[in-house]
Amino acid sequence: MVGRLGGQLRVIPGAVLGWDMGAALAMAEALGINTLIAAELLPEVEAVMVRKLNEQMEGGRDG
């Protein structure tokens, strides 16, 4: 499911803010994934994804 959330990113110029969690939970439900579990786990995964993508973007600006 996480791989399918790329189109649900919330961004501002120069930074990724996170996923649209409403869309993420709707996707979980549509895929038959327990939404309570998704609601518990997705914010943790989101935090790592945001940190890594923003680090990559900052690295690209220096080079």
MIKE-791230 format. One line per 4 residues: number of its first residue (from 1); for each residue x, y, z of N, C-alpha, C, CB. Coordinates in nm, 3 decimals, always signed. Glycine has a CB too. Layout:
<atoms>
NUM	X Y Z X Y Z X Y Z X Y Z ~ ...
</atoms>
This chain:
<atoms>
1	+0.081 -0.118 +0.000 +0.000 +0.000 +0.000 +0.085 +0.126 +0.000 -0.092 -0.001 +0.118 ~ +0.193 +0.126 +0.076 +0.279 +0.244 +0.085 +0.331 +0.284 -0.053 +0.397 +0.218 +0.180 ~ +0.363 +0.185 -0.135 +0.411 +0.215 -0.269 +0.307 +0.283 -0.356 +0.455 +0.089 -0.336 ~ +0.182 +0.268 -0.323 +0.074 +0.329 -0.401 +0.040 +0.471 -0.356 -0.050 +0.243 -0.392
5	+0.102 +0.518 -0.250 +0.067 +0.649 -0.195 +0.148 +0.764 -0.256 +0.087 +0.648 -0.046 ~ +0.234 +0.735 -0.350 +0.317 +0.839 -0.411 +0.235 +0.952 -0.471 +0.404 +0.780 -0.517 ~ +0.118 +0.923 -0.522 +0.033 +1.026 -0.580 -0.046 +1.104 -0.477 -0.061 +0.966 -0.677 ~ -0.029 +1.068 -0.350 -0.105 +1.134 -0.244 -0.016 +1.220 -0.156 -0.177 +1.030 -0.158
9	+0.095 +1.267 -0.211 +0.188 +1.349 -0.133 +0.136 +1.492 -0.118 +0.325 +1.350 -0.199 ~ +0.155 +1.548 -0.001 +0.131 +1.690 +0.023 +0.267 +1.757 +0.017 +0.058 +1.716 +0.163 ~ +0.282 +1.852 -0.073 +0.411 +1.918 -0.093 +0.395 +2.069 -0.100 +0.478 +1.866 -0.221 ~ +0.503 +2.136 -0.068 +0.516 +2.279 -0.091 +0.645 +2.294 -0.170 +0.519 +2.363 +0.045
13	+0.667 +2.407 -0.233 +0.792 +2.423 -0.307 +0.914 +2.395 -0.219 +0.801 +2.564 -0.366 ~ +0.990 +2.295 -0.257 +1.112 +2.262 -0.186 +1.100 +2.164 -0.072 +1.169 +2.384 -0.135 ~ +0.979 +2.115 -0.042 +0.966 +2.022 +0.071 +0.844 +1.932 +0.056 +0.958 +2.100 +0.202 ~ +0.860 +1.812 +0.106 +0.749 +1.718 +0.116 +0.695 +1.728 +0.258 +0.793 +1.570 +0.082
17	+0.564 +1.742 +0.271 +0.502 +1.754 +0.404 +0.451 +1.621 +0.456 +0.388 +1.854 +0.400 ~ +0.403 +1.536 +0.367 +0.349 +1.407 +0.410 +0.246 +1.357 +0.312 +0.288 +1.417 +0.548 ~ +0.174 +1.254 +0.354 +0.067 +1.198 +0.272 -0.066 +1.262 +0.308 +0.059 +1.047 +0.290 ~ -0.158 +1.258 +0.215 -0.297 +1.292 +0.243 -0.354 +1.171 +0.317 -0.380 +1.326 +0.109
21	-0.363 +1.181 +0.449 -0.403 +1.065 +0.529 -0.547 +1.023 +0.505 -0.384 +1.095 +0.676 ~ -0.632 +1.117 +0.471 -0.769 +1.080 +0.437 -0.771 +0.989 +0.316 -0.854 +1.205 +0.410 ~ -0.695 +1.025 +0.214 -0.685 +0.942 +0.095 -0.617 +0.810 +0.127 -0.609 +1.016 -0.017 ~ -0.516 +0.814 +0.213 -0.444 +0.692 +0.249 -0.536 +0.592 +0.320 -0.324 +0.725 +0.338
25	-0.618 +0.643 +0.411 -0.709 +0.554 +0.483 -0.821 +0.503 +0.392 -0.769 +0.626 +0.604 ~ -0.865 +0.587 +0.299 -0.965 +0.541 +0.201 -0.906 +0.432 +0.113 -1.015 +0.660 +0.114 ~ -0.779 +0.446 +0.076 -0.713 +0.344 -0.004 -0.700 +0.215 +0.076 -0.575 +0.393 -0.051 ~ -0.663 +0.226 +0.203 -0.652 +0.108 +0.287 -0.785 +0.034 +0.291 -0.608 +0.146 +0.429
29	-0.893 +0.108 +0.312 -1.024 +0.046 +0.317 -1.059 -0.022 +0.184 -1.131 +0.150 +0.353 ~ -1.030 +0.047 +0.074 -1.060 -0.010 -0.057 -0.979 -0.136 -0.084 -1.032 +0.093 -0.166 ~ -0.859 -0.143 -0.029 -0.774 -0.260 -0.048 -0.803 -0.372 +0.052 -0.629 -0.220 -0.037 ~ -0.897 -0.346 +0.143 -0.931 -0.447 +0.243 -0.834 -0.454 +0.358 -0.940 -0.579 +0.178
33	-0.756 -0.347 +0.378 -0.661 -0.341 +0.489 -0.733 -0.281 +0.609 -0.534 -0.257 +0.451 ~ -0.713 -0.339 +0.725 -0.775 -0.290 +0.847 -0.736 -0.143 +0.867 -0.733 -0.377 +0.970 ~ -0.835 -0.054 +0.868 -0.805 +0.089 +0.876 -0.750 +0.130 +1.013 -0.930 +0.170 +0.847 ~ -0.785 +0.058 +1.119 -0.727 +0.088 +1.250 -0.577 +0.061 +1.248 -0.796 +0.004 +1.360
37	-0.538 -0.049 +1.190 -0.395 -0.081 +1.180 -0.325 +0.021 +1.090 -0.375 -0.224 +1.125 ~ -0.387 +0.055 +0.977 -0.328 +0.154 +0.887 -0.311 +0.288 +0.958 -0.416 +0.172 +0.762 ~ -0.412 +0.329 +1.035 -0.405 +0.456 +1.106 -0.294 +0.456 +1.211 -0.538 +0.487 +1.172 ~ -0.265 +0.342 +1.267 -0.156 +0.331 +1.365 -0.018 +0.331 +1.299 -0.174 +0.205 +1.448
41	-0.005 +0.261 +1.187 +0.126 +0.241 +1.126 +0.167 +0.349 +1.026 +0.128 +0.110 +1.057 ~ +0.072 +0.402 +0.949 +0.108 +0.496 +0.843 +0.181 +0.621 +0.892 -0.014 +0.537 +0.771 ~ +0.144 +0.683 +1.004 +0.219 +0.801 +1.047 +0.367 +0.773 +1.075 +0.154 +0.859 +1.171 ~ +0.396 +0.655 +1.125 +0.536 +0.619 +1.151 +0.614 +0.605 +1.020 +0.545 +0.488 +1.231
45	+0.552 +0.538 +0.923 +0.615 +0.521 +0.791 +0.626 +0.656 +0.721 +0.535 +0.420 +0.704 ~ +0.522 +0.736 +0.735 +0.520 +0.869 +0.673 +0.636 +0.955 +0.724 +0.385 +0.940 +0.702 ~ +0.662 +0.951 +0.852 +0.770 +1.033 +0.910 +0.905 +0.997 +0.848 +0.775 +1.015 +1.062 ~ +0.930 +0.869 +0.831 +1.057 +0.825 +0.771 +1.062 +0.868 +0.625 +1.073 +0.670 +0.782
49	+0.952 +0.849 +0.552 +0.946 +0.886 +0.411 +0.971 +1.036 +0.393 +0.811 +0.846 +0.351 ~ +0.906 +1.118 +0.474 +0.922 +1.263 +0.464 +1.066 +1.302 +0.490 +0.828 +1.335 +0.562 ~ +1.123 +1.247 +0.595 +1.262 +1.281 +0.629 +1.357 +1.244 +0.516 +1.304 +1.209 +0.758 ~ +1.342 +1.123 +0.462 +1.433 +1.077 +0.357 +1.415 +1.156 +0.228 +1.411 +0.928 +0.329
53	+1.291 +1.181 +0.187 +1.269 +1.257 +0.064 +1.322 +1.400 +0.077 +1.121 +1.260 +0.028 ~ +1.301 +1.462 +0.190 +1.351 +1.598 +0.209 +1.504 +1.601 +0.214 +1.294 +1.659 +0.336 ~ +1.566 +1.500 +0.272 +1.712 +1.490 +0.272 +1.763 +1.477 +0.129 +1.759 +1.370 +0.357 ~ +1.698 +1.394 +0.049 +1.737 +1.377 -0.090 +1.722 +1.507 -0.168 +1.654 +1.267 -0.155
57	+1.614 +1.579 -0.144 +1.592 +1.704 -0.214 +1.698 +1.808 -0.175 +1.451 +1.758 -0.185 ~ +1.733 +1.813 -0.048 +1.836 +1.907 -0.004 +1.971 +1.871 -0.061 +1.843 +1.911 +0.149 ~ +2.001 +1.742 -0.070 +2.127 +1.699 -0.128 +2.138 +1.737 -0.274 +2.143 +1.551 -0.113 ~ +2.025 +1.733 -0.345 +2.023 +1.770 -0.486 +2.046 +1.918 -0.508 +1.892 +1.731 -0.548
61	+2.010 +2.000 -0.409 +2.028 +2.145 -0.422 +2.175 +2.185 -0.405 +1.943 +2.219 -0.318 ~ +2.249 +2.107 -0.326 +2.390 +2.141 -0.301 +2.477 +2.109 -0.421 +2.441 +2.068 -0.178 ~ +2.437 +2.006 -0.496 +2.523 +1.959 -0.605 +2.486 +2.023 -0.727 +2.516 +1.813 -0.623
</atoms>
